[in-house]
Amino acid sequence: MSVHVLLFDAGSENEGIHSLELNGTTVVLLFEDRDDAERYAGLLEAQDFPAPTVEELDRGEMEEFCTNAGYEARFVPAGFLPQTPEERLLIAPPERNMDVTSWREQGDPEPINSDNTELEDFRRRLEGLL
């Protein structure tokens, strides 16, 4: 099954995935419906975020990526209706966001895995799905 994720600088060396910080956990949204992902991307742009690209990827691969990176993958089904304020963040970004002006220069302050070959292998597998 495919899901849709939001990527910044897709295909570049500075590629990054959109995530949320919820209760101390980094959460990556996996949208079932492309239109929902594109709407969320538009809301981010309206908040002066860099323009994300909506990419369709395999759900299992994304869940594995999130697990390996220490992130939580949250599936957002088509037609999702939030029941709590936290669930509202799955369909609309928070009003206040972290500063992203220097994420390209600074990179990740603490590398998830110092072995870049494993990361590059995973990136190639993801690109092969496209």
TIRO-2110 file (N, C-alpha, C; in Angstrom, 1 decimal):
// TIRO-2110
0.8, -1.2, 0.0, N, 1, A
0.0, 0.0, 0.0, CA, 1, A
0.9, 1.2, 0.0, C, 1, A
0.5, 2.2, -0.8, N, 2, A
1.2, 3.5, -0.9, CA, 2, A
0.7, 4.5, 0.1, C, 2, A
1.6, 5.4, 0.5, N, 3, A
1.2, 6.5, 1.4, CA, 3, A
1.9, 7.7, 0.8, C, 3, A
1.5, 8.9, 1.2, N, 4, A
2.0, 10.2, 0.7, CA, 4, A
2.7, 10.9, 1.9, C, 4, A
3.9, 11.3, 1.7, N, 5, A
4.7, 12.0, 2.7, CA, 5, A
5.1, 13.4, 2.1, C, 5, A
5.5, 14.3, 3.0, N, 6, A
6.0, 15.6, 2.6, CA, 6, A
7.5, 15.7, 2.7, C, 6, A
8.1, 16.0, 1.6, N, 7, A
9.6, 16.1, 1.6, CA, 7, A
10.0, 17.5, 1.3, C, 7, A
11.1, 18.0, 1.9, N, 8, A
11.7, 19.2, 1.6, CA, 8, A
12.9, 19.0, 0.8, C, 8, A
13.2, 19.8, -0.2, N, 9, A
14.4, 19.6, -1.1, CA, 9, A
14.5, 18.2, -1.6, C, 9, A
13.4, 17.6, -2.0, N, 10, A
13.3, 16.2, -2.5, CA, 10, A
14.4, 16.0, -3.6, C, 10, A
15.1, 14.9, -3.4, N, 11, A
16.1, 14.5, -4.4, CA, 11, A
17.5, 15.1, -4.2, C, 11, A
17.6, 16.0, -3.3, N, 12, A
18.9, 16.7, -3.1, CA, 12, A
19.6, 16.1, -1.9, C, 12, A
20.8, 16.5, -1.6, N, 13, A
21.6, 16.1, -0.5, CA, 13, A
21.0, 16.6, 0.8, C, 13, A
20.2, 17.7, 0.7, N, 14, A
19.6, 18.3, 1.9, CA, 14, A
18.1, 17.8, 2.1, C, 14, A
17.8, 16.7, 1.5, N, 15, A
16.4, 16.2, 1.6, CA, 15, A
16.0, 16.0, 3.0, C, 15, A
14.8, 16.4, 3.4, N, 16, A
14.3, 16.2, 4.7, CA, 16, A
12.8, 15.9, 4.6, C, 16, A
12.3, 15.2, 5.6, N, 17, A
10.9, 14.8, 5.7, CA, 17, A
10.2, 15.7, 6.7, C, 17, A
9.0, 16.0, 6.5, N, 18, A
8.2, 16.8, 7.4, CA, 18, A
7.8, 15.9, 8.6, C, 18, A
8.0, 16.5, 9.8, N, 19, A
7.6, 15.8, 11.0, CA, 19, A
7.0, 16.8, 12.0, C, 19, A
6.4, 16.2, 13.0, N, 20, A
5.8, 17.0, 14.1, CA, 20, A
6.4, 16.5, 15.4, C, 20, A
6.5, 17.4, 16.4, N, 21, A
6.9, 17.0, 17.7, CA, 21, A
5.7, 16.9, 18.6, C, 21, A
5.3, 15.7, 19.0, N, 22, A
4.1, 15.5, 19.8, CA, 22, A
4.5, 14.8, 21.1, C, 22, A
4.4, 15.5, 22.2, N, 23, A
4.7, 14.9, 23.5, CA, 23, A
6.1, 14.3, 23.6, C, 23, A
7.0, 15.0, 23.0, N, 24, A
8.4, 14.5, 23.0, CA, 24, A
8.8, 13.4, 22.0, C, 24, A
7.8, 13.1, 21.1, N, 25, A
8.0, 12.1, 20.1, CA, 25, A
8.0, 12.8, 18.7, C, 25, A
8.9, 12.4, 17.8, N, 26, A
8.9, 12.9, 16.5, CA, 26, A
8.0, 12.1, 15.6, C, 26, A
7.0, 12.7, 15.0, N, 27, A
6.0, 12.0, 14.3, CA, 27, A
6.0, 12.3, 12.8, C, 27, A
6.0, 11.3, 12.0, N, 28, A
6.0, 11.5, 10.5, CA, 28, A
4.6, 11.1, 10.1, C, 28, A
3.9, 12.0, 9.3, N, 29, A
2.6, 11.7, 8.8, CA, 29, A
2.6, 11.0, 7.5, C, 29, A
1.8, 9.9, 7.4, N, 30, A
1.7, 9.1, 6.3, CA, 30, A
0.3, 9.2, 5.8, C, 30, A
0.1, 10.0, 4.8, N, 31, A
-1.3, 10.3, 4.3, CA, 31, A
-1.7, 9.2, 3.3, C, 31, A
-2.9, 8.7, 3.5, N, 32, A
-3.5, 7.7, 2.5, CA, 32, A
-3.9, 8.4, 1.2, C, 32, A
-4.5, 9.6, 1.4, N, 33, A
-5.0, 10.4, 0.2, CA, 33, A
-4.0, 11.5, -0.2, C, 33, A
-3.7, 11.5, -1.5, N, 34, A
-2.7, 12.5, -2.0, CA, 34, A
-3.3, 13.9, -1.8, C, 34, A
-4.6, 14.1, -2.0, N, 35, A
-5.2, 15.4, -1.8, CA, 35, A
-5.1, 15.9, -0.4, C, 35, A
-5.2, 15.0, 0.6, N, 36, A
-5.0, 15.5, 2.0, CA, 36, A
-3.5, 15.9, 2.2, C, 36, A
-2.6, 15.2, 1.6, N, 37, A
-1.2, 15.6, 1.8, CA, 37, A
-0.9, 16.9, 1.1, C, 37, A
-1.5, 17.1, -0.1, N, 38, A
-1.3, 18.4, -0.8, CA, 38, A
-1.9, 19.5, -0.1, C, 38, A
-3.1, 19.3, 0.5, N, 39, A
-3.7, 20.4, 1.3, CA, 39, A
-2.8, 20.7, 2.5, C, 39, A
-2.3, 19.7, 3.2, N, 40, A
-1.4, 19.9, 4.4, CA, 40, A
-0.2, 20.7, 3.9, C, 40, A
0.4, 20.3, 2.7, N, 41, A
1.6, 21.1, 2.2, CA, 41, A
1.2, 22.5, 2.0, C, 41, A
0.0, 22.8, 1.4, N, 42, A
-0.4, 24.1, 1.2, CA, 42, A
-0.5, 24.9, 2.5, C, 42, A
-1.0, 24.3, 3.5, N, 43, A
-1.1, 25.0, 4.8, CA, 43, A
0.3, 25.3, 5.4, C, 43, A
1.2, 24.4, 5.2, N, 44, A
2.6, 24.7, 5.6, CA, 44, A
3.1, 25.9, 4.8, C, 44, A
2.9, 25.9, 3.5, N, 45, A
3.4, 27.1, 2.7, CA, 45, A
2.8, 28.4, 3.2, C, 45, A
1.5, 28.3, 3.6, N, 46, A
0.8, 29.5, 4.0, CA, 46, A
1.4, 30.0, 5.3, C, 46, A
2.1, 29.2, 6.0, N, 47, A
2.8, 29.6, 7.3, CA, 47, A
4.3, 29.9, 7.0, C, 47, A
4.6, 30.2, 5.8, N, 48, A
6.0, 30.5, 5.4, CA, 48, A
7.0, 29.4, 5.5, C, 48, A
6.5, 28.2, 5.5, N, 49, A
7.5, 27.0, 5.4, CA, 49, A
8.0, 26.9, 4.1, C, 49, A
9.2, 26.3, 3.9, N, 50, A
9.7, 26.0, 2.5, CA, 50, A
8.6, 25.1, 1.9, C, 50, A
8.5, 25.2, 0.6, N, 51, A
7.5, 24.4, -0.2, CA, 51, A
7.9, 22.9, -0.2, C, 51, A
7.0, 22.1, 0.5, N, 52, A
7.3, 20.6, 0.4, CA, 52, A
6.8, 20.0, -0.8, C, 52, A
7.3, 18.9, -1.2, N, 53, A
6.9, 18.1, -2.3, CA, 53, A
6.1, 16.8, -1.7, C, 53, A
5.0, 16.5, -2.3, N, 54, A
4.3, 15.3, -1.9, CA, 54, A
4.8, 14.2, -2.7, C, 54, A
5.3, 13.1, -2.0, N, 55, A
5.9, 11.9, -2.6, CA, 55, A
5.1, 10.7, -2.2, C, 55, A
4.8, 9.8, -3.2, N, 56, A
4.1, 8.6, -2.9, CA, 56, A
5.2, 7.5, -2.7, C, 56, A
5.1, 6.8, -1.5, N, 57, A
6.1, 5.8, -1.2, CA, 57, A
5.3, 4.6, -0.6, C, 57, A
6.0, 3.5, -0.5, N, 58, A
5.4, 2.3, 0.1, CA, 58, A
5.3, 2.5, 1.6, C, 58, A
4.1, 2.2, 2.2, N, 59, A
3.8, 2.4, 3.6, CA, 59, A
4.8, 1.5, 4.5, C, 59, A
5.0, 0.3, 4.1, N, 60, A
5.9, -0.6, 4.9, CA, 60, A
7.3, 0.0, 4.9, C, 60, A
7.8, 0.4, 3.8, N, 61, A
9.1, 1.0, 3.8, CA, 61, A
9.2, 2.3, 4.6, C, 61, A
8.2, 3.1, 4.6, N, 62, A
8.2, 4.3, 5.4, CA, 62, A
8.1, 4.0, 6.9, C, 62, A
7.3, 3.0, 7.3, N, 63, A
7.2, 2.6, 8.7, CA, 63, A
8.5, 2.1, 9.1, C, 63, A
9.2, 1.3, 8.3, N, 64, A
10.6, 0.8, 8.6, CA, 64, A
11.6, 1.9, 8.8, C, 64, A
11.5, 2.9, 7.9, N, 65, A
12.4, 4.1, 8.0, CA, 65, A
12.2, 4.8, 9.3, C, 65, A
10.9, 5.0, 9.6, N, 66, A
10.6, 5.8, 10.8, CA, 66, A
11.1, 5.0, 12.1, C, 66, A
10.9, 3.7, 12.1, N, 67, A
11.3, 2.9, 13.2, CA, 67, A
12.8, 3.0, 13.4, C, 67, A
13.6, 2.8, 12.3, N, 68, A
15.0, 2.9, 12.3, CA, 68, A
15.5, 4.2, 12.7, C, 68, A
14.8, 5.3, 12.4, N, 69, A
15.2, 6.7, 12.7, CA, 69, A
14.8, 7.1, 14.1, C, 69, A
14.0, 6.3, 14.8, N, 70, A
13.5, 6.6, 16.1, CA, 70, A
12.3, 7.6, 16.0, C, 70, A
11.6, 7.6, 14.9, N, 71, A
10.4, 8.4, 14.7, CA, 71, A
9.1, 7.5, 14.8, C, 71, A
8.0, 8.1, 15.0, N, 72, A
6.7, 7.4, 15.0, CA, 72, A
6.0, 7.7, 13.7, C, 72, A
5.6, 6.7, 13.0, N, 73, A
4.8, 6.9, 11.8, CA, 73, A
3.4, 6.9, 12.1, C, 73, A
2.6, 7.9, 11.7, N, 74, A
1.2, 8.0, 12.0, CA, 74, A
0.5, 8.0, 10.6, C, 74, A
-0.3, 7.0, 10.5, N, 75, A
-1.1, 6.9, 9.3, CA, 75, A
-2.4, 7.8, 9.4, C, 75, A
-2.6, 8.6, 8.3, N, 76, A
-3.8, 9.5, 8.3, CA, 76, A
-4.7, 9.0, 7.2, C, 76, A
-5.7, 8.2, 7.5, N, 77, A
-6.6, 7.7, 6.5, CA, 77, A
-7.4, 8.7, 5.8, C, 77, A
-7.8, 8.4, 4.6, N, 78, A
-8.7, 9.3, 3.8, CA, 78, A
-9.9, 9.6, 4.6, C, 78, A
-10.3, 10.9, 4.6, N, 79, A
-11.6, 11.3, 5.3, CA, 79, A
-11.4, 11.3, 6.8, C, 79, A
-10.2, 11.4, 7.3, N, 80, A
-9.9, 11.4, 8.7, CA, 80, A
-10.6, 12.6, 9.4, C, 80, A
-11.3, 12.3, 10.5, N, 81, A
-11.9, 13.4, 11.3, CA, 81, A
-11.3, 13.4, 12.7, C, 81, A
-10.6, 14.4, 13.1, N, 82, A
-9.9, 14.4, 14.4, CA, 82, A
-10.9, 14.4, 15.6, C, 82, A
-10.6, 13.7, 16.7, N, 83, A
-11.4, 13.7, 17.9, CA, 83, A
-10.8, 14.5, 19.0, C, 83, A
-9.5, 14.8, 18.9, N, 84, A
-8.8, 15.5, 20.0, CA, 84, A
-7.9, 16.6, 19.4, C, 84, A
-7.5, 17.5, 20.2, N, 85, A
-6.6, 18.6, 19.7, CA, 85, A
-5.3, 18.0, 19.1, C, 85, A
-4.8, 17.0, 19.7, N, 86, A
-3.6, 16.3, 19.1, CA, 86, A
-3.9, 15.8, 17.7, C, 86, A
-5.0, 15.1, 17.6, N, 87, A
-5.3, 14.5, 16.3, CA, 87, A
-5.6, 15.6, 15.2, C, 87, A
-6.0, 16.8, 15.6, N, 88, A
-6.1, 17.9, 14.7, CA, 88, A
-4.8, 18.2, 14.0, C, 88, A
-3.7, 18.0, 14.6, N, 89, A
-2.4, 18.2, 14.0, CA, 89, A
-2.1, 17.3, 12.9, C, 89, A
-2.9, 16.2, 12.8, N, 90, A
-2.7, 15.3, 11.7, CA, 90, A
-3.3, 15.7, 10.4, C, 90, A
-4.2, 16.8, 10.5, N, 91, A
-4.8, 17.3, 9.2, CA, 91, A
-4.5, 18.8, 9.0, C, 91, A
-3.9, 19.4, 10.0, N, 92, A
-3.5, 20.8, 9.9, CA, 92, A
-2.3, 21.1, 10.8, C, 92, A
-1.3, 21.8, 10.2, N, 93, A
-0.1, 22.0, 11.0, CA, 93, A
-0.4, 22.9, 12.2, C, 93, A
0.5, 22.8, 13.3, N, 94, A
0.3, 23.7, 14.4, CA, 94, A
0.4, 25.2, 14.0, C, 94, A
-0.2, 26.1, 14.8, N, 95, A
-0.1, 27.5, 14.5, CA, 95, A
1.3, 28.0, 14.7, C, 95, A
2.0, 27.4, 15.6, N, 96, A
3.4, 27.8, 15.9, CA, 96, A
4.3, 26.6, 15.5, C, 96, A
5.3, 26.9, 14.7, N, 97, A
6.2, 25.9, 14.2, CA, 97, A
7.6, 26.2, 14.7, C, 97, A
8.5, 25.2, 14.6, N, 98, A
9.9, 25.3, 15.0, CA, 98, A
10.5, 26.1, 13.9, C, 98, A
11.6, 26.8, 14.2, N, 99, A
12.3, 27.6, 13.3, CA, 99, A
13.0, 26.7, 12.3, C, 99, A
12.8, 26.9, 11.0, N, 100, A
13.4, 26.1, 10.0, CA, 100, A
14.4, 26.8, 9.1, C, 100, A
14.7, 28.1, 9.5, N, 101, A
15.5, 28.9, 8.6, CA, 101, A
16.9, 28.4, 8.4, C, 101, A
17.4, 27.6, 9.4, N, 102, A
18.8, 27.1, 9.3, CA, 102, A
18.9, 25.6, 9.2, C, 102, A
17.9, 24.9, 9.0, N, 103, A
18.0, 23.4, 8.9, CA, 103, A
18.9, 23.0, 7.8, C, 103, A
18.9, 23.7, 6.7, N, 104, A
19.8, 23.3, 5.6, CA, 104, A
21.3, 23.4, 6.0, C, 104, A
21.6, 24.5, 6.7, N, 105, A
23.0, 24.7, 7.0, CA, 105, A
23.5, 23.8, 8.2, C, 105, A
22.6, 23.6, 9.2, N, 106, A
23.0, 22.9, 10.4, CA, 106, A
22.9, 21.4, 10.2, C, 106, A
22.0, 20.9, 9.5, N, 107, A
21.7, 19.5, 9.4, CA, 107, A
21.2, 19.0, 10.7, C, 107, A
21.3, 17.7, 10.9, N, 108, A
20.9, 17.0, 12.1, CA, 108, A
22.0, 17.2, 13.2, C, 108, A
21.7, 17.8, 14.3, N, 109, A
22.8, 18.0, 15.3, CA, 109, A
23.3, 16.7, 15.9, C, 109, A
22.5, 15.7, 16.0, N, 110, A
23.0, 14.4, 16.4, CA, 110, A
22.6, 13.3, 15.4, C, 110, A
23.6, 12.9, 14.6, N, 111, A
23.3, 11.9, 13.5, CA, 111, A
22.6, 10.7, 14.1, C, 111, A
21.6, 10.2, 13.4, N, 112, A
20.8, 9.0, 13.8, CA, 112, A
21.7, 7.8, 13.6, C, 112, A
22.4, 7.8, 12.5, N, 113, A
23.3, 6.6, 12.3, CA, 113, A
24.6, 7.2, 11.6, C, 113, A
25.7, 7.0, 12.2, N, 114, A
26.9, 7.5, 11.6, CA, 114, A
27.4, 6.7, 10.4, C, 114, A
26.7, 5.6, 10.1, N, 115, A
27.1, 4.8, 9.0, CA, 115, A
26.2, 5.2, 7.8, C, 115, A
26.8, 6.1, 7.0, N, 116, A
26.0, 6.7, 5.8, CA, 116, A
25.7, 5.6, 4.8, C, 116, A
26.4, 4.5, 4.7, N, 117, A
26.1, 3.5, 3.7, CA, 117, A
24.7, 2.9, 3.9, C, 117, A
24.3, 2.7, 5.1, N, 118, A
23.0, 2.2, 5.4, CA, 118, A
21.9, 3.2, 5.0, C, 118, A
22.1, 4.4, 5.3, N, 119, A
21.2, 5.5, 4.9, CA, 119, A
21.1, 5.6, 3.4, C, 119, A
22.2, 5.6, 2.7, N, 120, A
22.2, 5.7, 1.2, CA, 120, A
21.6, 4.5, 0.6, C, 120, A
21.8, 3.3, 1.2, N, 121, A
21.1, 2.1, 0.7, CA, 121, A
19.6, 2.2, 0.8, C, 121, A
19.1, 2.7, 1.9, N, 122, A
17.7, 2.9, 2.1, CA, 122, A
17.1, 4.0, 1.2, C, 122, A
17.9, 5.0, 1.0, N, 123, A
17.5, 6.1, 0.1, CA, 123, A
17.3, 5.5, -1.4, C, 123, A
18.3, 4.7, -1.8, N, 124, A
18.2, 4.1, -3.1, CA, 124, A
17.0, 3.2, -3.3, C, 124, A
16.7, 2.5, -2.2, N, 125, A
15.5, 1.6, -2.3, CA, 125, A
14.2, 2.4, -2.4, C, 125, A
14.2, 3.5, -1.6, N, 126, A
13.0, 4.4, -1.7, CA, 126, A
12.9, 5.1, -3.1, C, 126, A
14.0, 5.5, -3.6, N, 127, A
14.0, 6.1, -5.0, CA, 127, A
13.6, 5.1, -6.0, C, 127, A
13.9, 3.8, -5.8, N, 128, A
13.5, 2.7, -6.7, CA, 128, A
12.0, 2.5, -6.8, C, 128, A
11.4, 2.9, -5.7, N, 129, A
9.9, 2.8, -5.7, CA, 129, A
9.2, 3.8, -6.5, C, 129, A
9.9, 4.9, -6.7, N, 130, A
9.3, 6.0, -7.6, CA, 130, A
9.5, 5.6, -9.0, C, 130, A
END
